[in-house]
Amino acid sequence: MKDVKHTYHDCSIYGDKGYIGADVQLDLFETAHIRLECPYRLNQKDWKPTFIPFAKARKRIETIFSQLTDQFLVIRNYAKITNGLIFRIIGKISALTILQYVNFINNKPIGRIKYALN
């Protein structure tokens, strides 16, 4: 979060549940006027329903991260140098994007990349 408060200012950021703490939110707001939105857990006293477009965007992001990790094995890359790592990750993200596009032009849900070429 240190990089964020030095790069951005006067905006809203939608964060993970790990940033629920009031001290982190207060620090971001005081230093850079960044409003950090975090979804509360159901058992917390300040819980309120999440704004639907935020919830949909968050679900899409979490799904893509999960697909990159599980199906494209981004973690296991065996790169020897930084350029190799960058090119392998770009290749895997490109493959994911192509499969999503194939689903899009075939009027299928874009998140179901496992069956895109069937």
MDTraj code that builds the backbone (N, CA, C; nanometers):
import mdtraj as md
import numpy as np

residues = "MET LYS ASP VAL LYS HIS THR TYR HIS ASP CYS SER ILE TYR GLY ASP LYS GLY TYR ILE GLY ALA ASP VAL GLN LEU ASP LEU PHE GLU THR ALA HIS ILE ARG LEU GLU CYS PRO TYR ARG LEU ASN GLN LYS ASP TRP LYS PRO THR PHE ILE PRO PHE ALA LYS ALA ARG LYS ARG ILE GLU THR ILE PHE SER GLN LEU THR ASP GLN PHE LEU VAL ILE ARG ASN TYR ALA LYS ILE THR ASN GLY LEU ILE PHE ARG ILE ILE GLY LYS ILE SER ALA LEU THR ILE LEU GLN TYR VAL ASN PHE ILE ASN ASN LYS PRO ILE GLY ARG ILE LYS TYR ALA LEU ASN".split()
xyz = np.array([
    [0.0808, -0.1197, 0.0000],
    [0.0000, 0.0000, 0.0000],
    [0.0851, 0.1261, 0.0000],
    [0.2130, 0.1128, 0.0337],
    [0.2997, 0.2314, 0.0328],
    [0.3153, 0.2862, -0.1083],
    [0.3273, 0.1961, -0.2073],
    [0.3381, 0.2417, -0.3454],
    [0.2115, 0.3116, -0.3914],
    [0.0977, 0.2622, -0.3484],
    [-0.0304, 0.3180, -0.3915],
    [-0.0460, 0.4604, -0.3415],
    [-0.0130, 0.4851, -0.2170],
    [-0.0355, 0.6198, -0.1633],
    [0.0628, 0.7224, -0.2175],
    [0.1742, 0.6773, -0.2770],
    [0.2663, 0.7715, -0.3384],
    [0.2368, 0.7914, -0.4867],
    [0.1641, 0.6990, -0.5476],
    [0.1349, 0.7065, -0.6900],
    [-0.0005, 0.7702, -0.7189],
    [-0.1017, 0.7346, -0.6397],
    [-0.2385, 0.7815, -0.6643],
    [-0.2831, 0.8774, -0.5550],
    [-0.3838, 0.9583, -0.5866],
    [-0.4425, 1.0463, -0.4866],
    [-0.5835, 1.0834, -0.5304],
    [-0.6667, 1.1201, -0.4359],
    [-0.8049, 1.1631, -0.4585],
    [-0.8835, 1.0616, -0.5419],
    [-0.8858, 0.9360, -0.4972],
    [-0.9595, 0.8333, -0.5709],
    [-1.0151, 0.7301, -0.4721],
    [-1.0902, 0.6361, -0.5261],
    [-1.1419, 0.5246, -0.4478],
    [-1.0791, 0.3960, -0.4985],
    [-1.0419, 0.3089, -0.4059],
    [-0.9823, 0.1800, -0.4391],
    [-1.0648, 0.0729, -0.3702],
    [-1.0932, -0.0338, -0.4426],
    [-1.1666, -0.1460, -0.3862],
    [-1.0659, -0.2518, -0.3450],
    [-1.0542, -0.2767, -0.2149],
    [-0.9498, -0.3638, -0.1633],
    [-0.9988, -0.4997, -0.1200],
    [-0.9047, -0.5814, -0.0852],
    [-0.9300, -0.7166, -0.0385],
    [-0.9717, -0.7134, 0.1084],
    [-1.0215, -0.8264, 0.1573],
    [-1.0629, -0.8352, 0.2974],
    [-0.9449, -0.8207, 0.3932],
    [-0.8244, -0.8349, 0.3431],
    [-0.7064, -0.8189, 0.4263],
    [-0.6798, -0.6742, 0.4660],
    [-0.7466, -0.5799, 0.4010],
    [-0.7256, -0.4377, 0.4292],
    [-0.8423, -0.3756, 0.5042],
    [-0.9179, -0.4566, 0.5772],
    [-1.0348, -0.4066, 0.6490],
    [-0.9954, -0.3123, 0.7621],
    [-0.8789, -0.3294, 0.8179],
    [-0.8376, -0.2518, 0.9343],
    [-0.8533, -0.1017, 0.9170],
    [-0.9101, -0.0369, 1.0174],
    [-0.9360, 0.1069, 1.0120],
    [-0.8067, 0.1871, 1.0046],
    [-0.6980, 0.1363, 1.0631],
    [-0.5727, 0.2112, 1.0611],
    [-0.5155, 0.2230, 0.9196],
    [-0.5269, 0.1171, 0.8389],
    [-0.4793, 0.1214, 0.7002],
    [-0.5639, 0.2190, 0.6194],
    [-0.6954, 0.2109, 0.6364],
    [-0.7857, 0.2990, 0.5626],
    [-0.7637, 0.4448, 0.6008],
    [-0.7454, 0.4701, 0.7288],
    [-0.7238, 0.6066, 0.7762],
    [-0.5913, 0.6627, 0.7245],
    [-0.4880, 0.5808, 0.7251],
    [-0.3572, 0.6245, 0.6754],
    [-0.3647, 0.6622, 0.5275],
    [-0.4311, 0.5794, 0.4467],
    [-0.4440, 0.6110, 0.3044],
    [-0.5236, 0.7396, 0.2822],
    [-0.6283, 0.7581, 0.3610],
    [-0.7102, 0.8765, 0.3417],
    [-0.6366, 1.0030, 0.3855],
    [-0.5637, 0.9953, 0.4975],
    [-0.4942, 1.1138, 0.5474],
    [-0.3763, 1.1543, 0.4588],
    [-0.3044, 1.0579, 0.4033],
    [-0.1855, 1.0923, 0.3255],
    [-0.2159, 1.1251, 0.1800],
    [-0.3140, 1.0559, 0.1187],
    [-0.3365, 1.0753, -0.0256],
    [-0.4830, 1.0931, -0.0630],
    [-0.5710, 1.1063, 0.0334],
    [-0.7159, 1.1192, 0.0091],
    [-0.7681, 1.0028, -0.0746],
    [-0.7212, 0.8829, -0.0425],
    [-0.7667, 0.7614, -0.1094],
    [-0.8702, 0.6948, -0.0201],
    [-0.9873, 0.6704, -0.0756],
    [-1.0937, 0.6033, -0.0017],
    [-1.0845, 0.4548, -0.0339],
    [-1.0510, 0.3745, 0.0660],
    [-1.0340, 0.2312, 0.0487],
    [-1.1633, 0.1601, 0.0852],
    [-1.2259, 0.0974, -0.0135],
    [-1.3489, 0.0214, 0.0074],
    [-1.3126, -0.1249, 0.0266],
    [-1.3559, -0.1841, 0.1366],
    [-1.3298, -0.3249, 0.1640],
    [-1.4608, -0.3938, 0.1995],
    [-1.4850, -0.5121, 0.1441],
    [-1.6064, -0.5843, 0.1822],
    [-1.5916, -0.6411, 0.3237],
    [-1.6897, -0.6135, 0.4061],
    [-1.6870, -0.6667, 0.5418],
    [-1.7361, -0.8104, 0.5430],
    [-1.6931, -0.8848, 0.6412],
    [-1.7409, -1.0214, 0.6581],
    [-1.8797, -1.0186, 0.7210],
    [-1.9547, -1.1242, 0.6983],
    [-2.0931, -1.1287, 0.7454],
    [-2.1065, -1.1154, 0.8969],
    [-2.0070, -1.1609, 0.9715],
    [-2.0182, -1.1590, 1.1172],
    [-1.9641, -1.0306, 1.1796],
    [-1.9290, -0.9302, 1.0995],
    [-1.8796, -0.8049, 1.1542],
    [-1.9950, -0.7081, 1.1741],
    [-1.9798, -0.6213, 1.2729],
    [-2.0911, -0.5333, 1.3093],
    [-2.1181, -0.4247, 1.2051],
    [-2.0187, -0.3846, 1.1266],
    [-2.0382, -0.2815, 1.0256],
    [-2.0751, -0.3379, 0.8886],
    [-2.1166, -0.4662, 0.8830],
    [-2.1442, -0.5302, 0.7553],
    [-2.2598, -0.4618, 0.6850],
    [-2.2435, -0.4442, 0.5556],
    [-2.3509, -0.3965, 0.4700],
    [-2.3350, -0.4667, 0.3353],
    [-2.4425, -0.4805, 0.2609],
    [-2.4317, -0.5505, 0.1318],
    [-2.3343, -0.4794, 0.0387],
    [-2.2618, -0.5572, -0.0389],
    [-2.1640, -0.5026, -0.1320],
    [-2.2351, -0.4481, -0.2552],
    [-2.1859, -0.3363, -0.3068],
    [-2.2387, -0.2762, -0.4291],
    [-2.2233, -0.3786, -0.5414],
    [-2.3320, -0.4114, -0.6106],
    [-2.3363, -0.5218, -0.7067],
    [-2.2296, -0.5111, -0.8169],
    [-2.2104, -0.3954, -0.8827],
    [-2.1036, -0.3912, -0.9844],
    [-1.9648, -0.4200, -0.9273],
    [-1.9371, -0.3762, -0.8038],
    [-1.8089, -0.4082, -0.7409],
    [-1.7966, -0.5581, -0.7167],
    [-1.9053, -0.6194, -0.6715],
    [-1.9032, -0.7626, -0.6433],
    [-1.8791, -0.8429, -0.7715],
    [-1.9413, -0.8025, -0.8818],
    [-1.9222, -0.8732, -1.0088],
    [-1.7796, -0.8568, -1.0607],
    [-1.7265, -0.7354, -1.0507],
    [-1.5894, -0.7119, -1.0963],
    [-1.4907, -0.7908, -1.0111],
    [-1.5134, -0.7926, -0.8803],
    [-1.4254, -0.8662, -0.7906],
    [-1.4301, -1.0158, -0.8198],
    [-1.5488, -1.0677, -0.8468],
    [-1.5616, -1.2100, -0.8776],
    [-1.4874, -1.2430, -1.0067],
    [-1.4972, -1.1554, -1.1070],
    [-1.4269, -1.1786, -1.2334],
    [-1.2758, -1.1797, -1.2106],
    [-1.2247, -1.0857, -1.1327],
    [-1.0809, -1.0783, -1.1055],
    [-1.0336, -1.2024, -1.0304],
    [-1.1072, -1.2432, -0.9283],
    [-1.0691, -1.3622, -0.8521],
    [-1.0724, -1.4874, -0.9395],
    [-1.1698, -1.4965, -1.0307],
    [-1.1784, -1.6111, -1.1212],
    [-1.0586, -1.6152, -1.2146],
    [-1.0202, -1.5008, -1.2686],
    [-0.9052, -1.4969, -1.3594],
    [-0.7765, -1.5333, -1.2865],
    [-0.7573, -1.4805, -1.1655],
    [-0.6387, -1.5177, -1.0881],
    [-0.6363, -1.6678, -1.0612],
    [-0.7513, -1.7243, -1.0276],
    [-0.7593, -1.8668, -1.0004],
    [-0.7274, -1.9482, -1.1251],
    [-0.7810, -1.9064, -1.2407],
    [-0.7532, -1.9782, -1.3646],
    [-0.6056, -1.9695, -1.4021],
    [-0.5459, -1.8530, -1.3855],
    [-0.4038, -1.8397, -1.4165],
    [-0.3194, -1.9271, -1.3252],
    [-0.3592, -1.9368, -1.2012],
    [-0.2826, -2.0163, -1.1055],
    [-0.3020, -2.1664, -1.1274],
    [-0.4271, -2.2099, -1.1423],
    [-0.4569, -2.3533, -1.1480],
    [-0.4413, -2.4131, -1.2879],
    [-0.4988, -2.3502, -1.3884],
    [-0.5009, -2.4095, -1.5212],
    [-0.3782, -2.3738, -1.6043],
    [-0.3237, -2.2533, -1.5855],
    [-0.2090, -2.2119, -1.6638],
    [-0.0785, -2.2217, -1.5859],
    [-0.0846, -2.2627, -1.4609],
    [0.0329, -2.2858, -1.3767],
    [0.1327, -2.1700, -1.3807],
    [0.0829, -2.0491, -1.3539],
    [0.1689, -1.9307, -1.3555],
    [0.2769, -1.9405, -1.2485],
    [0.2450, -2.0022, -1.1374],
    [0.3423, -2.0145, -1.0284],
    [0.4622, -2.0991, -1.0722],
    [0.4359, -2.2063, -1.1457],
    [0.5418, -2.2970, -1.1894],
    [0.5860, -2.2551, -1.3291],
    [0.6931, -2.1812, -1.3382],
    [0.7328, -2.1299, -1.4694],
    [0.8759, -2.1663, -1.5092],
    [0.9598, -2.2020, -1.4168],
    [1.0973, -2.2457, -1.4418],
    [1.1807, -2.1442, -1.5203],
    [1.1543, -2.0185, -1.5038],
    [1.2308, -1.9149, -1.5728],
    [1.3670, -1.8972, -1.5044],
    [1.4674, -1.8751, -1.5857],
    [1.6021, -1.8566, -1.5332],
    [1.6369, -1.7090, -1.5147],
    [1.5848, -1.6242, -1.6013],
    [1.6131, -1.4814, -1.5928],
    [1.4812, -1.4032, -1.5934],
    [1.4891, -1.2761, -1.5615],
    [1.3691, -1.1925, -1.5494],
    [1.2950, -1.1820, -1.6821],
    [1.3677, -1.1657, -1.7927],
    [1.3017, -1.1571, -1.9226],
    [1.2251, -1.2848, -1.9552],
    [1.2809, -1.3983, -1.9215],
    [1.2119, -1.5255, -1.9426],
    [1.0839, -1.5333, -1.8626],
    [1.0886, -1.4875, -1.7381],
    [0.9694, -1.4866, -1.6537],
    [0.8624, -1.3958, -1.7129],
    [0.9036, -1.2771, -1.7554],
    [0.8079, -1.1808, -1.8120],
    [0.7426, -1.2385, -1.9369],
    [0.8215, -1.2969, -2.0272],
    [0.7654, -1.3508, -2.1508],
    [0.6751, -1.4705, -2.1254],
    [0.7077, -1.5531, -2.0289],
    [0.6207, -1.6668, -1.9975],
    [0.4879, -1.6214, -1.9394],
    [0.4920, -1.5222, -1.8521],
    [0.3674, -1.4709, -1.7941],
    [0.2836, -1.4014, -1.9011],
    [0.3471, -1.3233, -1.9878],
    [0.2740, -1.2581, -2.0972],
    [0.2105, -1.3632, -2.1888],
    [0.2822, -1.4699, -2.2166],
    [0.2272, -1.5773, -2.2998],
    [0.1060, -1.6431, -2.2372],
    [0.1113, -1.6652, -2.1070],
    [-0.0021, -1.7289, -2.0385],
    [-0.1221, -1.6354, -2.0304],
    [-0.0983, -1.5078, -2.0073],
    [-0.2088, -1.4116, -2.0047],
    [-0.2683, -1.3974, -2.1448],
    [-0.1833, -1.4009, -2.2483],
    [-0.2321, -1.3933, -2.3857],
    [-0.3181, -1.5153, -2.4196],
    [-0.2755, -1.6329, -2.3774],
    [-0.3547, -1.7537, -2.4017],
    [-0.4904, -1.7446, -2.3331],
    [-0.4920, -1.6947, -2.2112],
    [-0.6182, -1.6766, -2.1395],
    [-0.7087, -1.5793, -2.2135],
    [-0.6528, -1.4698, -2.2613],
    [-0.7303, -1.3691, -2.3328],
    [-0.7871, -1.4248, -2.4631],
    [-0.7090, -1.5021, -2.5365],
    [-0.7568, -1.5629, -2.6607],
    [-0.8711, -1.6598, -2.6342],
    [-0.8596, -1.7413, -2.5301],
    [-0.9672, -1.8346, -2.4977],
    [-1.0946, -1.7605, -2.4560],
    [-1.0786, -1.6499, -2.3839],
    [-1.1961, -1.5699, -2.3488],
    [-1.2599, -1.5115, -2.4740],
    [-1.1786, -1.4677, -2.5684],
    [-1.2325, -1.4113, -2.6917],
    [-1.3037, -1.5184, -2.7741],
    [-1.2482, -1.6390, -2.7800],
    [-1.3144, -1.7492, -2.8509],
    [-1.4519, -1.7750, -2.7903],
    [-1.4606, -1.7744, -2.6587],
    [-1.5906, -1.7917, -2.5939],
    [-1.6840, -1.6762, -2.6264],
    [-1.6306, -1.5551, -2.6303],
    [-1.7124, -1.4370, -2.6581],
    [-1.7731, -1.4434, -2.7978],
    [-1.6927, -1.4779, -2.8994],
    [-1.7463, -1.4807, -3.0355],
    [-1.8385, -1.5996, -3.0587],
    [-1.8299, -1.7017, -2.9747],
    [-1.9197, -1.8171, -2.9849],
    [-2.0393, -1.8065, -2.8911],
    [-2.0598, -1.6898, -2.8311],
    [-2.1718, -1.6632, -2.7396],
    [-2.1768, -1.7608, -2.6225],
    [-2.0602, -1.7909, -2.5682],
    [-2.0492, -1.8746, -2.4487],
    [-2.0012, -1.7873, -2.3347],
    [-2.0205, -1.8295, -2.2092],
    [-1.9666, -1.7507, -2.0968],
    [-1.8144, -1.7407, -2.1067],
    [-1.7616, -1.6187, -2.0980],
    [-1.6175, -1.6016, -2.1220],
    [-1.5316, -1.6608, -2.0117],
    [-1.5887, -1.6843, -1.8958],
    [-1.5104, -1.7385, -1.7861],
    [-1.4835, -1.8871, -1.7958],
    [-1.5537, -1.9566, -1.8833],
    [-1.5364, -2.1019, -1.8951],
    [-1.4325, -2.1352, -2.0023],
    [-1.3091, -2.1055, -1.9711],
    [-1.2031, -2.1208, -2.0694],
    [-1.1598, -2.2653, -2.0878],
    [-1.1903, -2.3516, -1.9935],
    [-1.1485, -2.4899, -2.0019],
    [-1.2121, -2.5599, -2.1207],
    [-1.3321, -2.5179, -2.1565],
    [-1.4058, -2.5833, -2.2646],
    [-1.4217, -2.4911, -2.3850],
    [-1.3358, -2.3927, -2.4003],
    [-1.3501, -2.2939, -2.5075],
    [-1.3317, -2.3555, -2.6468],
    [-1.2450, -2.4504, -2.6593],
    [-1.2143, -2.5065, -2.7910],
    [-1.2943, -2.6318, -2.8232],
    [-1.3879, -2.6693, -2.7396],
    [-1.4727, -2.7885, -2.7668],
    [-1.5842, -2.7529, -2.8602],
])
top = md.Topology()
chain = top.add_chain()
for i, resn in enumerate(residues, 1):
    res = top.add_residue(resn, chain, resSeq=i)
    for name in ("N", "CA", "C"):
        top.add_atom(name, md.element.get_by_symbol(name[0]), res)
traj = md.Trajectory(xyz[None], top)
